[in-house]
Amino acid sequence: MFEVIDTGIGIASAEQERIFDMYYKSTDGRRLSIVGSGIGLSVSRALVEAMGGSISLSSEPGQGSCFSVKLPTEQVAAPSISTISCPELTVLLIEDVPLNAEIATALLEQRGHTVIHAETGEDAIALLETEDDIDLVLLDMQLPDMNGDQIARYMRSESHLQNIPIVVLSANVRKAEEQLTDVQVDGALAKPINTNKLDQMLARLFSPSALKLQQLSPVEPDNNDNQILDLATLQDYMQSLGPDAMKRSAQLFAQLLPGYINKMIEAAVQQHPQDFRESAHKLKGAAASVGLLWVQQQAKSLSRKQRTGKGWNGN
């Protein structure tokens, strides 16, 4: 369970059930009647209930509100996994989804590395030209202003950047590798990042002798197509980052979700399929980072429908 608390005007008891209705407007004469409740709470309840959970509200006028979200989870024993030793690195992380960036940064900093974050390709190139001590580039393939392969090609065309290892981050590693068949990269990691594979990748590139001395236990894949939560990812991050970091990630996802949904709806209304796909892609990546497999799959499905020209006008 997690809670989202505000210090706003509060909600009268008579309005508390209706507040989850889409575009509901209060009739109590307060400021709420001007802006209404929009779609955020309605969409949040639909997502939570689809995952077998519940969302409830506790509020008093003038005292703020507390929204409690309960999701069914299963407590399992964490596998015994030790981190392979690796020298401290300065890593340029090129990632535009805030939640993905936060988790990747936490994983890297936990291992003693320094992270420089760029959200766009333009920022990434500027950092590559101004930072002298970058040891590794973690490169997301889909950015708001350019594709990851453009950055990789730029780095390989510049003599002072040619020797910096590039590890691609992608939800579809095979597709990313196809885009980079003529560009030399040093590896690829699937998103959400698996900590075992991250450790092995870093050790292969920077400490191969340590990798040979240690054998990690692989995480068994879960083949349940009807699974709501990605328990393997949640277990992996819970062990590596701890419950407090995972709680912060869940709260960040709750903050980002309404914005992604609003942008998708706006793009659909205005018939802008590219904007819709970009928002769906960001939602997919953010959901994957907190183990919300069902949400991830729905966002992926919506993105594919728009890419194939289906989905507008009810098609």
Secondary structure by P-SEA (a helix, b strand, c coil): cbbbbbcccccccccccccccccccccccccccccccccaaaaaaaaaaaacbbbbbbbcccbbbbbbbbbbbbbbbbcccccccccccccccccccaaaaaaaaaaaaaabbbbbbbccaaaaaaaaaccccccccccccccccccaaaaaaaaaaccccccbbbbbbcccaaaaaaacccccccccccccccaaaaaaaaaacccaaaaaabbbbbcccccccccccaaaaaaaaaaaccaaaaaaaaaaaaaaaaaaaaaaaaaaaaccaaaaaaaaaaaaaaaaaacaaaaaaaaaaaaaaaaaccccccc
